């Protein structure tokens, strides 16, 4: 059945409303199709990839969770700094000898063909990390991540040299003087010493650390060993002393996909909508037990 002769033809209307049709028509005319510009006066939003860092001045905290963090910092650093000095059958107990292509882990000697054991260890570690995250949220980030651990150490030095939060804010706001220069220099000297010791310990996992100590004292350290010690020391000093939370926000790959492992049953530190507490500090007169908040 044919359409009436006087029926309006809407084919052009459909073509004008269809971007692909408009694009095809433009191509036929030899012009490149472009989206229409926004109307004059329209609001535009520009989102930056990087936010300028504002220095954070955290207060000193106390309690069970803070104590656990302190003890875990001590435990992890005893393991990290102490392991290379352990001996096993007249050799270093843990040594990754890249030149000889042998890994010594106490009584175990791993060759290149034993890389499957390393792969299994990495898979188990990754799955354990995912499990802890699904159960307790940012447990690893808060207590065992190297960035958190060294930031905690550097902040501990900062608090003991410059004072607590209010004193640090006041010191940064004061004009430069001999007192301010002395305090800042003391803090950075301690930071650099810890960073250098950290870098020295790092290369001590790949070369006999007792020989390295003698070479450092006599300034006979090799070029590659010197480079990696200084590089690791500089990274420790910069990340823990200055960048801090910026490493977690912009550099850490684990933070990018961590949220997919969190659900309603995961323990997270966040605002409790059910309790509905107002924002701000709690009044000193408030009895937290009577208020039911701890």
C-alpha positions in Angstrom: 0.0 0.0 0.0 1.5 3.3 -1.1 1.5 6.5 1.1 -0.8 9.3 0.2 0.5 11.8 -2.3 -0.1 14.7 0.1 1.7 13.0 3.1 4.6 15.1 4.4 8.1 13.7 3.8 10.0 13.5 7.1 13.1 11.7 5.7 15.1 15.0 5.8 14.1 15.5 9.5 15.3 12.1 10.5 18.5 12.6 8.6 19.1 16.0 10.3 18.5 14.4 13.8 20.8 11.5 13.1 24.5 12.4 13.7 25.7 9.5 11.5 23.4 10.8 8.7 24.7 14.3 9.1 28.3 13.0 9.1 27.6 11.0 5.9 26.1 14.1 4.3 29.1 16.2 5.4 31.4 13.6 4.0 29.5 13.7 0.7 29.9 17.5 0.6 33.7 17.1 1.2 33.5 18.7 4.7 34.6 17.1 8.0 31.9 16.7 10.6 32.6 18.4 13.9 30.4 18.6 17.1 28.6 21.8 17.6 30.4 24.2 19.9 28.8 25.0 23.3 26.5 28.0 23.4 28.0 31.3 24.5 28.1 31.7 28.2 27.9 28.0 29.0 29.7 26.8 32.1 32.7 24.5 31.4 34.4 22.3 33.9 38.1 21.6 33.9 39.5 18.8 36.1 43.2 18.7 36.8 45.1 15.4 37.0 47.2 16.6 39.9 46.2 18.6 43.0 48.7 20.9 44.6 49.7 19.4 47.9 48.8 21.1 51.1 51.0 20.0 54.0 49.2 17.9 56.6 50.0 18.3 60.3 48.7 15.2 62.0 48.2 15.2 65.8 49.9 12.6 68.0 47.5 9.7 68.7 47.4 7.0 71.3 45.4 3.8 71.9 45.4 0.2 71.0 45.6 0.6 67.2 48.4 3.1 67.5 50.3 0.8 69.8 49.9 -2.1 67.3 51.3 0.2 64.5 54.3 1.1 66.6 55.1 -2.5 67.4 54.7 -3.5 63.8 57.0 -0.8 62.7 59.6 -2.1 65.2 59.1 -5.7 64.1 59.3 -5.0 60.4 62.4 -2.9 60.8 64.1 -5.5 63.0 63.5 -8.0 60.2 64.6 -5.7 57.4 67.7 -4.3 59.1 68.7 -7.4 61.0 68.3 -10.2 58.4 71.4 -9.4 56.2 73.6 -9.7 59.3 72.5 -13.2 60.2 75.0 -16.0 59.4 74.3 -19.6 58.2 77.1 -22.1 57.8 79.8 -19.4 57.5 77.9 -17.4 54.9 75.2 -14.8 54.9 71.9 -16.4 55.8 69.8 -14.4 53.2 71.7 -13.3 50.1 70.5 -12.8 46.5 73.7 -13.3 44.6 72.8 -12.0 41.1 76.4 -12.4 39.8 76.5 -16.1 40.7 72.7 -16.5 39.9 72.1 -18.1 43.2 69.7 -17.1 46.0 70.6 -18.2 49.5 67.7 -18.3 52.0 69.1 -19.9 55.2 69.7 -23.6 54.2 67.9 -23.3 50.9 69.9 -22.6 47.7 67.8 -21.5 44.6 69.1 -21.6 41.1 67.5 -20.0 38.0 65.6 -23.2 37.2 63.9 -22.9 40.6 62.1 -19.7 39.7 58.8 -21.6 40.0 59.2 -21.4 43.8 59.5 -17.7 43.6 56.4 -17.5 41.4 54.4 -19.6 43.9 55.6 -17.4 46.8 54.5 -14.2 44.9 51.1 -15.7 44.1 50.6 -16.7 47.8 51.6 -13.3 48.9 49.3 -11.6 46.5 46.3 -13.8 47.4 47.0 -13.2 51.1 47.1 -9.4 50.5 43.7 -9.6 48.6 42.2 -11.7 51.4 43.3 -9.3 54.2 41.9 -6.4 52.1 38.6 -8.0 51.6 38.2 -8.8 55.3 39.8 -5.7 57.0 40.1 -3.1 54.3 43.4 -1.1 54.2 45.1 -3.4 56.8 48.3 -3.7 54.9 48.4 -0.1 53.9 48.0 1.1 57.5 50.4 -1.3 59.3 52.9 -3.0 57.0 53.3 -1.0 53.8 56.9 0.3 53.5 55.6 3.8 52.7 53.5 3.8 55.8 56.3 2.4 58.0 59.0 4.9 56.9 56.5 7.8 57.0 55.7 6.8 60.6 59.5 6.7 61.4 60.1 10.1 59.8 57.1 11.7 61.5 58.3 10.3 64.9 61.6 12.2 64.3 59.7 15.3 63.2 57.5 15.3 66.3 60.5 14.9 68.7 62.6 17.6 66.9 60.0 20.2 65.9 57.2 19.4 68.5 53.6 18.4 68.1 51.1 19.7 65.6 50.6 23.3 66.8 54.4 23.8 67.3 55.1 22.5 63.8 52.5 24.8 62.3 53.9 27.8 64.2 57.5 26.9 63.2 56.6 26.7 59.5 54.8 30.0 59.7 57.7 31.8 61.4 60.3 33.7 59.4 63.7 32.0 59.0 66.0 32.5 61.9 69.0 30.6 63.4 66.7 28.7 65.7 64.4 27.6 62.8 67.5 26.7 60.7 69.0 24.6 63.5 65.7 22.7 64.1 65.1 22.0 60.3 68.8 21.0 59.8 68.7 18.6 62.7 65.5 17.0 61.4 66.9 16.5 57.9 70.3 15.2 59.1 68.5 12.5 61.1 66.3 11.7 58.1 69.3 11.4 55.7 71.1 9.1 58.2 68.2 6.8 58.4 67.7 6.9 54.6 71.4 6.1 54.0 71.3 3.2 56.4 68.1 2.0 54.7 69.9 2.1 51.3 73.0 0.4 52.7 70.8 -2.4 54.1 69.0 -2.8 50.7 72.2 -3.5 48.8 73.3 -5.7 51.6 70.7 -8.3 50.4 72.5 -8.5 47.1 76.2 -8.4 48.2 77.8 -9.6 51.5 76.9 -6.9 53.9 80.0 -7.3 56.1 82.3 -6.7 53.1 80.1 -3.7 52.1 80.5 -2.2 55.5 84.3 -2.3 55.1 84.1 -0.8 51.6 81.9 2.0 52.8 84.3 2.9 55.6 87.3 2.9 53.2 85.4 4.6 50.4 86.0 1.7 48.0 82.4 0.9 47.2 81.7 0.0 43.5 79.9 2.4 41.2 76.7 0.3 40.9 76.6 -0.4 44.6 77.0 3.4 45.3 74.3 4.2 42.8 71.7 1.9 44.2 72.5 2.8 47.8 72.1 6.5 47.1 69.1 6.0 44.8 67.2 3.9 47.5 68.3 6.4 50.2 67.0 9.3 48.1 63.7 7.6 47.4 63.3 6.9 51.1 64.1 10.5 52.1 61.8 12.0 49.4 58.8 9.6 49.7 58.7 9.4 53.6 59.8 13.0 54.3 58.0 15.0 51.6 55.6 13.1 49.3 54.0 10.9 52.0 50.3 10.5 51.1 51.0 11.6 47.5 52.7 8.3 46.9 49.4 6.5 47.8 47.3 8.8 45.7 49.3 9.0 42.5 52.1 6.4 42.5 50.9 3.2 44.2 49.4 0.7 41.7 47.7 -1.3 44.5 45.5 1.7 45.4 44.1 1.8 41.9 42.2 -1.5 42.1 41.9 -1.8 45.9 38.3 -0.7 46.0 37.0 -3.7 43.9 37.9 -6.0 46.9 35.9 -4.0 49.4 32.2 -4.8 50.1 29.6 -4.2 52.8 31.2 -6.7 55.2 34.7 -5.2 55.0 35.9 -3.2 58.0 36.7 0.3 56.9 37.4 3.6 58.7 34.6 5.9 57.5 31.8 8.1 58.7 28.9 6.2 60.4 25.7 7.5 58.9 23.7 5.6 61.5 25.3 7.4 64.4 25.2 10.7 62.6 27.8 12.5 64.8 28.4 16.1 63.9 31.7 17.0 62.3 34.4 18.5 64.4 36.2 17.8 67.6 34.3 16.2 70.6 33.7 18.5 73.6 36.0 17.8 76.5 32.9 17.6 78.8 31.4 14.8 76.8 31.6 11.4 78.6 32.3 9.0 75.7 31.1 6.0 77.7 27.8 7.6 78.5 27.5 8.8 74.9 28.1 5.3 73.7 31.1 6.2 71.5 33.8 4.0 73.1 
